[in-house]
């Protein structure tokens, strides 16, 4: 029985020791209440077996050991908890510092549209609108100035017709446009082998020249320029122009010079179907009135008869003289 009680007492003290040695963070589990078997009766039996002085001394020794262990354990646990708190605080400070550093490294983002960008956008828009209005006004002013200059200009409606040429007249002499300066000239392009149109137009031209002199006293120089240089030789042209008017001047030349003169007067001509040496030349049917400086004044088409042609030329000459 004494051995049982001694073993129980040692277990009790051991469990008490273990309970005191647990960390202070977690409270020690509640000790089980003493067994009903270990009551006053068992305690008296324990005291009877274990001497009082030994038991008291042993209990006092165990008590001091437990107190010192408890104190040391509390100190260790308090130091451990203090270090843990310091570590946590240091870690918190370090984490806070690192968080601040990381936040400082990141760019600060504002709203989607700041006041500065909004003002810049508004200023740009206003500038574009003002620039557009200014350019529009300037463009309108330029158009108005150009239209006024066109109304006042002396060459309004004057086509770029006429130019230099170097041909041969029906007497075999070289002539240029300068040989006709100082005279009113009426020019017609055709060819001597023309079956009907050219003879009709040349007859009309000759009659208009005579009528103009009769009505107004203005003299004109009628000129015939061939567009068929291959067949219209100097002799051919001489015999041809004699049939229409004594003052009619016939001009011919090599193909290049004919082409150059026709291009200067915007005259179209082209050979048609060819059968041996008999072919026709399709060409423009126009008479060109040139002033004494050999500058273009007006052209007259096929729809004019002798009277309208003569009256139109007289009108142009009078207008020209009235401006001088």
TILOZA-991840 format. One line per 2 residues: number of its first residue (from 1); their letters; for each residue x, y, z of N, C-alpha, C, CB. Coordinates in steps of 0.2 Angstrom, whole numbers. Each point is the difference from the previous one (the first is absolute). Glycine has a CB too. Example, Ala and Ser with C-alpha at 12.3 -4.5 7.8 and 13.67 -1.06 7.14 Angstrom:
<semars>
1) as) 66 -28 39 -4 6 0 4 6 0 -9 -6 6 | 7 11 -10 4 6 1 -4 5 3 6 -3 -10
</semars>
This chain:
<semars>
1) xx) 4 -6 0 -4 6 0 4 6 0 -9 -6 6 | 15 6 -2 4 6 0 4 1 -6 2 -2 12
3) xx) -1 -3 -16 3 0 -7 -5 4 -4 8 -10 2 | -14 8 -2 -5 3 -4 -1 7 1 -6 -11 0
5) xx) 6 13 7 -1 7 1 6 4 -2 -7 -3 10 | 13 0 -9 6 4 -2 0 1 -8 7 -5 10
7) xx) -9 0 -13 0 0 -8 -5 6 -2 3 -12 -1 | -9 12 4 -5 5 -1 3 7 1 -9 -9 3
9) xx) 12 9 3 3 7 2 5 2 -5 -2 -2 12 | 6 -2 -14 5 2 -5 -3 2 -7 8 -8 6
11) xx) -13 4 -8 -4 2 -6 -3 7 1 -2 -12 -3 | -1 13 9 -4 6 1 5 6 -1 -8 -6 8
13) xx) 14 5 -5 5 5 0 3 1 -7 3 -2 12 | -2 -3 -16 2 0 -6 -4 4 -5 6 -11 2
15) xx) -13 9 -1 -5 3 -4 0 8 1 -7 -11 0 | 8 12 7 0 7 2 6 4 -3 -6 -3 11
17) xx) 11 -1 -11 7 3 -3 -1 1 -8 6 -5 9 | -9 0 -12 -1 1 -7 -5 6 -2 2 -12 -1
19) xx) -7 13 5 -5 5 -1 3 7 1 -9 -8 4 | 14 8 1 3 7 1 5 1 -5 -1 -1 12
21) xx) 4 -4 -15 5 1 -6 -3 2 -6 8 -8 6 | -14 8 -7 -3 1 -7 0 8 -1 -8 -10 1
23) xx) 9 12 -7 1 7 -2 -6 4 3 6 -3 -11 | -5 9 12 -5 5 3 -5 2 -5 8 4 8
25) xx) -6 -5 -15 -5 2 -5 -6 -4 1 9 3 -8 | -9 -9 8 -6 -5 1 -1 -1 7 2 -5 -11
27) xx) -7 6 14 -2 -1 7 1 -8 1 -7 10 2 | 10 -12 4 0 -7 1 -7 -3 1 11 1 6
29) xx) -11 -7 -9 -7 -4 1 -2 -1 7 2 -5 -11 | -8 6 13 -2 -1 7 1 -7 2 -9 8 -2
31) xx) 12 -8 8 2 -7 3 -6 -3 2 11 4 4 | -11 -11 -5 -6 -3 3 0 0 7 1 -8 -10
33) xx) -7 8 12 -2 1 8 3 -7 3 -10 7 -2 | 12 -6 8 3 -6 3 -5 -6 1 8 8 6
35) xx) -5 -13 -8 -4 -6 1 -4 -1 7 7 -6 -9 | -13 4 9 -3 -1 6 4 -5 5 -11 3 -6
37) xx) 15 -7 2 3 -5 4 6 3 4 -3 -8 -8 | 6 14 5 5 4 4 -3 5 4 8 -3 -9
39) xx) -11 2 14 -3 5 5 4 0 6 -11 -2 -5 | 8 4 11 3 1 6 3 -7 3 -7 10 2
41) xx) 3 -15 -4 2 -6 3 6 -3 -3 -12 -2 2 | 12 3 -9 7 -2 -4 5 5 2 -6 -4 -9
43) xx) 5 10 11 5 5 2 3 -2 6 -5 9 -6 | 1 -11 11 2 -2 7 4 -7 -1 -10 6 5
45) xx) 8 -10 -10 3 -6 -1 7 1 -3 -11 -6 -1 | 11 11 -3 7 2 -4 5 3 6 -6 2 -11
47) xx) 3 2 15 4 3 5 3 -5 5 -7 10 -1 | 3 -15 2 2 -6 5 5 -4 -3 -11 0 5
49) xx) 11 0 -12 5 -4 -3 7 4 -1 -9 -7 -6 | 8 13 3 6 5 -1 1 4 6 -2 0 -12
51) xx) 7 0 15 2 4 6 -2 8 -1 9 -8 4 | -11 11 2 -3 6 -1 6 5 -2 -9 -2 8
53) xx) 14 2 -5 6 4 -2 2 -1 -7 3 1 12 | -2 -7 -13 2 -2 -7 -5 3 -5 6 -10 4
55) xx) -13 8 -3 -5 2 -5 0 8 0 -7 -10 2 | 7 13 4 0 7 -1 6 3 -3 -7 1 10
57) xx) 13 -4 -9 6 3 -3 0 -2 -7 6 -2 10 | -9 -4 -12 0 -1 -7 -5 4 -4 3 -12 3
59) xx) -9 13 1 -5 5 -3 3 7 -1 -9 -7 5 | 12 9 0 3 7 0 5 0 -6 -2 2 12
61) xx) 6 -7 -13 5 0 -5 -3 0 -7 8 -6 8 | -13 2 -8 -4 0 -7 -3 6 -1 -2 -12 1
63) xx) -1 15 4 -3 7 -1 5 5 -2 -8 -3 9 | 14 3 -6 5 5 -2 2 -1 -7 4 1 12
65) xx) -3 -7 -14 2 -2 -7 -5 2 -5 6 -10 5 | -12 9 -3 -6 1 -4 -1 8 -1 -6 -10 3
67) xx) 8 14 3 -1 7 0 6 3 -5 -5 0 12 | 11 -3 -11 5 3 -4 -1 -2 -7 8 -1 9
69) xx) -10 -5 -10 -2 -2 -8 -5 4 -3 3 -12 3 | -8 13 2 -6 5 -3 3 7 -1 -8 -7 6
71) xx) 12 9 -2 3 7 -1 4 0 -6 0 3 12 | 5 -8 -13 4 0 -6 -4 -1 -6 9 -4 7
73) xx) -14 0 -6 -4 -1 -6 -4 6 -2 -1 -12 3 | -2 16 2 -3 6 -1 4 5 -3 -7 -2 9
75) xx) 14 2 -7 5 5 -3 1 -1 -7 5 1 12 | -4 -8 -13 2 -2 -7 -6 1 -4 8 -9 4
77) xx) -14 8 -2 -6 1 -4 -1 7 -1 -5 -10 4 | 6 14 1 -1 7 -1 5 3 -5 -4 1 12
79) xx) 11 -3 -11 5 2 -5 -2 -2 -7 9 0 9 | -11 -6 -9 -2 -3 -7 -5 4 -3 3 -11 3
81) xx) -8 12 1 -6 4 -2 2 7 -2 -8 -7 7 | 13 10 -3 2 7 -1 4 0 -7 0 3 12
83) xx) 4 -8 -13 4 0 -6 -5 -1 -6 10 -5 6 | -15 1 -5 -4 -2 -5 -4 7 -2 -2 -12 4
85) xx) 0 16 1 -3 6 -1 4 5 -3 -7 -2 10 | 14 2 -8 5 4 -3 1 -2 -7 5 2 11
87) xx) -5 -8 -12 1 -3 -7 -6 2 -5 7 -9 5 | -13 9 -1 -6 1 -4 0 8 -2 -6 -10 6
89) xx) 8 14 -1 0 7 -1 5 2 -5 -4 2 12 | 10 -5 -11 5 1 -5 -2 -2 -7 9 -1 9
91) xx) -12 -5 -9 -2 -2 -7 -6 4 -2 3 -11 3 | -7 14 1 -5 4 -2 3 7 -3 -8 -5 8
93) xx) 13 7 -4 3 6 -2 4 -1 -7 1 4 12 | 2 -10 -12 4 -1 -7 -5 -1 -5 9 -5 6
95) xx) -15 2 -5 -5 -1 -5 -3 6 -2 -2 -11 4 | 1 16 1 -3 6 -1 5 4 -4 -6 0 10
97) xx) 13 0 -9 5 4 -3 0 -3 -8 7 2 11 | -7 -9 -11 0 -3 -7 -6 2 -4 7 -9 4
99) xx) -13 9 0 -6 2 -4 1 8 -2 -7 -9 7 | 9 13 -3 1 7 -1 5 1 -6 -3 3 11
101) xx) 9 -7 -11 4 0 -6 -3 -2 -6 10 -2 8 | -14 -4 -8 -3 -2 -6 -5 5 -2 2 -12 3
103) xx) -5 15 2 -5 5 -3 3 6 -2 -8 -4 8 | 14 6 -5 4 6 -3 2 -2 -7 3 3 11
105) xx) -1 -9 -13 3 -2 -6 -6 0 -6 9 -7 6 | -15 6 -3 -5 0 -5 -2 7 -3 -4 -11 5
107) xx) 2 12 -11 -2 7 -2 -7 1 3 7 -1 -11 | -8 7 12 -7 2 3 -4 2 -6 5 5 11
109) xx) -11 -9 -11 -4 1 -5 -6 4 2 3 -11 -5 | -5 16 1 -5 4 2 -7 -3 -4 8 10 1
111) xx) -12 -5 -2 -7 -2 -3 1 -1 -7 -6 6 8 | 2 -8 -12 0 -1 -7 1 6 -4 -7 -10 1
113) xx) 5 16 1 1 6 -3 1 6 5 -8 -3 -10 | 14 5 10 2 5 5 -2 7 -3 9 -7 5
115) xx) -9 12 0 -2 7 -2 5 3 -5 -5 2 11 | 11 -4 -10 5 3 -5 -1 -3 -7 8 1 9
117) xx) -9 -8 -10 -1 -2 -6 -7 2 -3 7 -10 3 | -12 11 1 -6 3 -3 1 7 -2 -6 -7 8
119) xx) 10 11 -5 1 7 -2 4 0 -6 0 4 11 | 5 -9 -12 4 0 -6 -4 -2 -6 10 -3 7
121) xx) -15 -2 -6 -4 -2 -5 -5 6 -2 0 -12 5 | -2 15 -1 -5 6 -1 4 5 -4 -7 -2 10
123) xx) 13 4 -8 4 5 -4 2 -3 -7 5 4 11 | -3 -10 -11 1 -3 -7 -6 1 -5 8 -8 5
125) xx) -14 6 -2 -6 1 -4 -2 7 -2 -4 -10 6 | 5 14 -1 -1 7 -2 5 3 -5 -5 2 11
127) xx) 11 -4 -11 5 2 -5 -1 -3 -7 8 0 10 | -11 -6 -10 -1 -3 -6 -6 4 -4 4 -12 4
129) xx) -9 13 0 -6 4 -2 2 7 -3 -7 -7 8 | 11 10 -4 2 7 -2 5 0 -7 -1 3 12
131) xx) 5 -9 -12 4 0 -6 -4 -2 -6 9 -4 7 | -14 0 -6 -5 -2 -6 -3 6 -2 -1 -12 4
133) xx) -2 16 1 -4 6 -2 5 5 -4 -8 -1 10 | 14 2 -8 4 5 -3 2 -3 -7 5 3 11
135) xx) -3 -9 -12 1 -3 -6 -6 1 -5 9 -8 5 | -15 7 -2 -6 0 -4 -1 7 -3 -5 -9 6
137) xx) 6 14 -1 -1 7 -2 6 2 -6 -5 3 12 | 11 -5 -10 5 1 -5 -1 -3 -7 8 1 10
139) xx) -11 -7 -10 -1 -3 -6 -6 4 -4 4 -12 5 | -9 14 -1 -5 4 -3 2 6 -3 -8 -5 8
141) xx) 13 9 -4 2 6 -3 5 -1 -6 0 4 11 | 3 -10 -11 4 -1 -6 -4 -1 -6 9 -5 7
143) xx) -15 1 -6 -4 -1 -6 -3 6 -2 -3 -11 4 | 1 16 0 -3 6 -1 5 4 -4 -8 0 10
145) xx) 14 0 -8 5 4 -3 1 -2 -7 5 3 11 | -5 -10 -12 2 -3 -6 -6 1 -5 7 -9 5
147) xx) -13 9 -3 -6 2 -4 0 7 -2 -7 -9 5 | 9 13 -1 0 7 -1 5 2 -6 -4 3 12
149) xx) 10 -7 -11 6 1 -4 -2 -2 -7 8 -1 9 | -12 -5 -9 -2 -3 -7 -5 5 -3 2 -12 5
151) xx) -6 15 -1 -5 5 -3 3 6 -3 -8 -4 8 | 14 6 -5 3 6 -2 6 -1 -5 -3 5 11
153) xx) 5 -11 -12 5 -2 -4 -1 1 -7 4 -8 8 | 1 10 -12 -1 1 -7 -1 -6 -4 6 11 1
155) xx) -3 -16 1 0 -7 -4 -5 -5 2 12 2 -1 | -18 1 4 -5 -5 2 -3 -3 -6 -2 7 11
157) xx) 1 -13 -11 -3 -3 -6 4 -1 -6 -11 4 4 | 17 -2 -3 5 -1 -6 3 -6 0 2 12 0
159) xx) -3 -16 -5 3 -7 -1 7 0 -2 -11 -4 -3 | 15 -1 5 7 0 -2 0 -3 -7 4 -1 13
161) xx) -5 5 -18 0 -3 -7 4 5 -3 -12 -4 0 | 16 1 -5 5 4 -4 7 -2 3 -9 9 -3
163) xx) 14 -7 -1 7 -1 2 4 1 -6 -3 -8 9 | 10 7 -8 4 0 -6 0 -5 -5 8 6 8
165) xx) -7 -5 -14 1 -5 -5 5 2 -6 -12 -3 2 | 14 -2 -5 5 2 -6 -2 -4 -6 9 2 8
167) xx) -12 1 -13 -3 -4 -6 2 4 -6 -10 -4 7 | 8 1 -13 1 3 -6 -6 2 -4 10 -8 -1
169) xx) -10 14 -1 -6 3 -4 0 -3 -7 0 10 7 | -6 -8 -10 -1 -3 -7 5 3 -5 -12 -2 3
171) xx) 16 7 -1 5 2 -5 7 -3 2 -6 11 -1 | 6 -16 6 6 -3 1 5 3 5 -1 -4 -11
173) xx) -2 9 15 4 4 5 -2 -2 7 1 10 -8 | 5 -10 12 -2 -2 7 -3 6 4 10 -8 -1
175) xx) -15 6 4 -4 5 4 -1 -2 7 -5 4 -10 | 5 0 15 -2 -1 7 -6 4 2 12 -3 3
177) xx) -14 2 3 -5 4 3 1 7 0 -3 -10 7 | 10 12 -6 2 7 0 -2 4 -6 9 -4 8
179) xx) -9 0 -14 -1 3 -6 -7 3 -1 8 -7 -5 | -13 5 10 -7 2 0 -1 5 5 -3 -11 -4
181) xx) 8 13 8 -1 5 5 -2 7 -3 8 -7 8 | -13 10 -5 -2 7 -2 -6 -1 -4 12 4 -1
183) xx) -15 -10 -1 -6 -1 -4 -5 -4 4 7 1 -11 | -13 0 10 -5 -5 2 0 -6 -5 -7 10 5
185) xx) 7 -16 -2 1 -6 -4 -5 -5 2 12 2 0 | -15 -5 -6 -5 -5 1 3 -7 -3 -9 9 -1
187) xx) 10 -14 5 4 -6 -1 -5 -6 -1 10 5 6 | -9 -9 -11 -4 -6 -1 5 -6 -1 -11 7 -4
189) xx) 10 -13 7 4 -6 -1 -5 -4 -5 7 1 11 | -4 -4 -16 -3 -5 -5 5 -3 -4 -10 7 0
191) xx) 8 -10 -6 4 -3 -4 -3 1 -7 4 -9 8 | 0 9 -13 -2 1 -7 -4 -5 -3 10 7 -2
193) xx) -9 -13 4 -4 -6 -3 -7 -1 4 11 -5 -4 | -13 10 8 -6 -1 3 -6 1 -5 5 5 11
195) xx) -10 -10 -11 -5 1 -5 -5 5 1 2 -12 -1 | -4 14 7 -5 5 0 0 4 6 -7 -8 -5
197) xx) 9 6 11 0 5 6 5 5 -1 -4 -9 7 | 10 8 -8 5 5 -1 -2 5 -5 9 -9 3
199) xx) -11 7 -9 -2 5 -5 -5 5 2 3 -8 -9 | -8 5 13 -6 4 2 3 5 5 -8 -10 -2
201) xx) 12 7 7 2 5 5 5 5 -2 -1 -9 8 | 5 8 -13 4 5 -3 -4 5 -4 10 -8 -1
203) xx) -15 6 -3 -4 5 -3 -4 4 5 -2 -8 -9 | 0 5 14 -3 4 6 5 5 2 -8 -9 3
205) xx) 14 7 -1 5 4 2 2 6 -4 5 -10 6 | -5 9 -13 2 5 -5 -6 5 0 7 -8 -7
207) xx) -13 6 7 -6 4 0 0 5 6 -6 -9 -7 | 7 6 13 0 4 6 5 5 0 -4 -10 6
209) xx) 10 9 -9 6 4 0 -3 6 -4 9 -9 1 | -12 8 -7 -2 6 -4 -6 4 3 4 -7 -10
211) xx) -8 3 14 -6 3 3 3 5 6 -8 -10 -4 | 13 7 7 2 4 6 3 7 -2 2 -11 6
213) xx) 2 11 -12 3 6 -3 -6 4 -2 11 -6 -3 | -16 3 0 -5 4 -3 -4 4 6 -1 -8 -10
215) xx) 0 4 16 -5 3 5 4 5 5 -6 -11 -1 | 12 9 2 4 3 6 7 3 -3 -6 -7 8
217) xx) 8 5 -13 6 2 -3 6 -3 3 -5 11 -2 | 4 -16 6 5 -4 3 3 -5 -5 -5 1 12
219) xx) 12 -1 -12 3 -5 -5 2 -6 4 3 9 -8 | -4 -15 6 3 -6 3 4 -4 -5 -10 -1 7
221) xx) 15 -3 -5 4 -4 -4 -2 -7 1 10 8 1 | -13 -11 -6 -2 -7 0 5 -5 -1 -11 3 -4
223) xx) 12 -8 8 5 -5 0 -2 -7 0 7 8 6 | -5 -12 -10 -1 -7 -1 6 -4 2 -9 2 -9
225) xx) 8 -7 14 6 -4 2 -2 -7 -1 4 8 9 | 0 -12 -13 -1 -7 -2 1 -4 6 3 2 -12
227) xx) -7 -8 12 1 -5 5 2 -6 -4 -8 5 9 | 9 -5 -15 2 -6 -4 7 2 -4 -12 -3 -1
229) xx) 17 3 5 7 2 -3 2 -5 -5 3 6 11 | -5 -12 -11 3 -5 -5 -2 2 -7 0 -9 9
231) xx) -7 11 -9 -2 2 -7 0 7 -2 -7 -10 1 | 6 14 4 0 8 -1 6 3 0 -11 0 6
233) xx) 14 0 -12 6 3 -2 -1 7 -1 5 -10 -5 | 1 14 4 -1 7 -1 -4 2 -6 11 1 6
235) xx) -10 -5 -11 -3 1 -7 -8 -2 1 11 -2 -6 | -12 -3 10 -7 -2 1 -4 5 4 4 -12 -1
237) xx) -1 15 6 -3 5 4 -1 6 -4 5 -5 10 | 0 7 -14 0 6 -4 -6 0 -5 12 2 1
239) xx) -13 -8 -4 -6 0 -5 -6 -1 4 7 -5 -8 | -7 3 14 -6 -1 4 -3 7 2 4 -12 4
241) xx) 0 16 -1 -2 6 3 -2 5 -5 8 -2 10 | -6 2 -16 -2 4 -5 -7 0 -1 11 -1 -5
243) xx) -14 -5 6 -7 -1 -2 -5 4 5 3 -11 -5 | -1 13 11 -4 3 5 1 7 1 0 -11 5
245) xx) 6 14 -5 0 7 2 8 2 -2 -9 0 9 | 9 6 -12 7 2 -2 5 1 6 -5 5 -11
247) xx) 2 -3 16 4 1 6 1 -6 5 -4 12 -1 | 1 -17 -1 1 -6 4 7 -3 0 -13 -3 -2
249) xx) 16 2 8 7 -2 0 -1 -8 2 5 12 3 | -1 -16 -7 0 -7 1 6 -2 3 -7 -2 -9
251) xx) 7 -2 15 6 -2 3 0 -8 1 1 11 6 | 5 -13 -7 2 -8 0 7 0 3 -8 -3 -10
253) xx) 10 -4 11 6 -1 3 1 -7 1 0 11 6 | 6 -13 -2 1 -7 1 -5 -3 6 12 2 -4
255) xx) -13 -8 4 -5 -3 5 2 3 7 -1 -10 -7 | 7 10 9 1 3 7 -2 7 1 10 -8 1
257) xx) -9 12 -5 -2 7 0 -7 1 0 10 4 -5 | -14 -8 1 -7 0 0 -3 -2 6 1 -2 -12
259) xx) 2 -3 15 -3 -3 6 1 5 6 3 -12 -4 | 3 16 4 1 5 5 -5 5 -1 13 -3 0
261) xx) -14 6 -6 -5 5 -1 -7 -2 2 7 5 -9 | -9 -11 7 -6 -3 2 -1 0 8 -1 -6 -11
263) xx) 6 3 14 0 0 7 -1 6 4 7 -10 -1 | -3 15 -2 -1 7 3 -7 3 0 12 2 -3
265) xx) -15 -4 -3 -7 3 -1 -6 -5 2 5 7 -9 | -3 -12 13 -4 -5 2 -5 -3 -5 0 6 11
267) xx) 4 -8 -17 -4 -2 -6 1 -8 0 2 11 -6 | -7 -15 5 0 -7 -1 0 -2 -7 -6 -1 11
269) xx) 10 -3 -13 0 -3 -7 3 -7 0 1 12 -5 | -4 -16 1 3 -7 -1 -3 -3 -6 0 -1 12
271) xx) 5 -3 -15 -2 -4 -6 -5 -5 1 11 2 -4 | -16 -3 -1 -5 -5 0 2 -5 -5 -9 8 3
273) xx) 4 -12 -5 1 -6 -4 4 2 -6 -10 -6 4 | 16 2 -5 4 1 -6 -1 -5 -5 8 6 8
275) xx) -8 -4 -15 -1 -4 -6 5 3 -5 -12 -3 2 | 18 0 -2 6 2 -4 2 7 2 -4 -6 -10
277) xx) 3 11 6 2 7 2 -6 4 2 10 -1 -7 | -16 -1 6 -6 3 1 -2 -1 7 -3 -1 -12
279) xx) 3 6 17 -2 -1 7 -3 7 2 9 -9 2 | -13 9 3 -2 6 3 3 1 7 -11 -2 -6
281) xx) 10 9 8 3 2 6 -6 3 4 12 2 -5 | -13 -6 11 -5 3 4 3 5 5 -6 -11 0
283) xx) 3 17 0 3 6 4 -5 4 3 10 0 -8 | -8 5 12 -4 5 3 -2 5 -5 5 -2 11
285) xx) -12 4 -11 -3 5 -4 -1 6 4 -5 -9 -7 | 11 13 7 0 6 4 4 6 -3 -2 -7 11
287) xx) -1 13 -10 4 6 -2 2 4 6 -6 1 -11 | 13 1 11 3 3 6 1 8 -2 5 -11 4
289) xx) -8 15 0 1 7 -1 6 2 5 -12 2 -3 | 17 1 0 6 2 3 1 8 0 6 -12 -2
291) xx) -4 15 7 1 7 0 6 2 -3 -7 1 11 | 9 6 -11 6 2 -3 6 -3 3 -6 10 -3
293) xx) 6 -12 10 6 -3 3 0 -7 -1 -1 9 8 | -3 -12 -12 -1 -7 -1 -2 -4 6 9 1 -9
295) xx) -13 2 13 -3 -3 6 -7 -2 -2 8 6 8 | -10 -11 -5 -7 -3 -1 -5 5 2 4 -12 1
297) xx) -10 13 -5 -5 4 2 -7 -5 1 6 10 -6 | -7 -13 0 -6 -4 1 0 -5 -6 -7 9 5
299) xx) 3 -15 -4 0 -5 -6 -8 0 -2 10 -7 4 | -10 5 -11 -7 0 -3 -1 -7 -3 0 13 -2
301) xx) -5 -16 4 -1 -7 -3 -4 0 -6 0 -4 11 | -2 -2 -13 -3 -2 -7 -7 3 0 7 -10 -1
303) xx) -10 11 7 -7 2 0 -1 8 -1 -2 -9 8 | 7 12 -9 0 7 -2 -1 1 -8 6 3 11
305) xx) -10 1 -13 -1 2 -7 4 6 -1 -11 -5 -2 | 11 7 -5 5 6 -1 -2 6 4 1 -4 -12
307) xx) -8 6 12 -2 6 4 2 -1 7 -10 1 -8 | 8 -6 12 2 -1 7 8 0 1 -11 -6 2
309) xx) 14 3 -7 7 0 1 3 7 -1 1 -12 -4 | -3 16 -1 2 7 -1 -2 4 6 -1 -1 -12
311) xx) -5 1 15 -2 4 5 4 -2 7 -12 1 -6 | 13 -7 7 4 -2 6 7 2 0 -7 -10 0
313) xx) 10 10 -6 7 3 0 0 7 1 3 -9 -8 | -8 13 4 0 7 1 -1 2 8 -5 1 -12
315) xx) 1 -5 15 -2 2 7 7 -1 4 -12 -4 -1 | 15 -2 0 6 -1 4 6 5 -2 -3 -12 0
317) xx) 3 15 -6 5 5 -1 -2 6 3 3 -5 -11 | -9 7 11 -2 6 3 1 0 8 -8 2 -9
319) xx) 7 -8 12 1 0 7 7 0 2 -10 -7 1 | 14 5 -6 8 0 1 2 7 0 1 -12 -5
321) xx) -3 16 0 2 7 -1 -3 4 5 1 -2 -12 | -7 0 15 -2 5 6 4 -1 6 -12 -1 -5
323) xx) 15 -4 6 4 -1 6 7 3 -1 -6 -11 2 | 8 13 -8 7 3 -1 0 7 2 2 -9 -9
</semars>
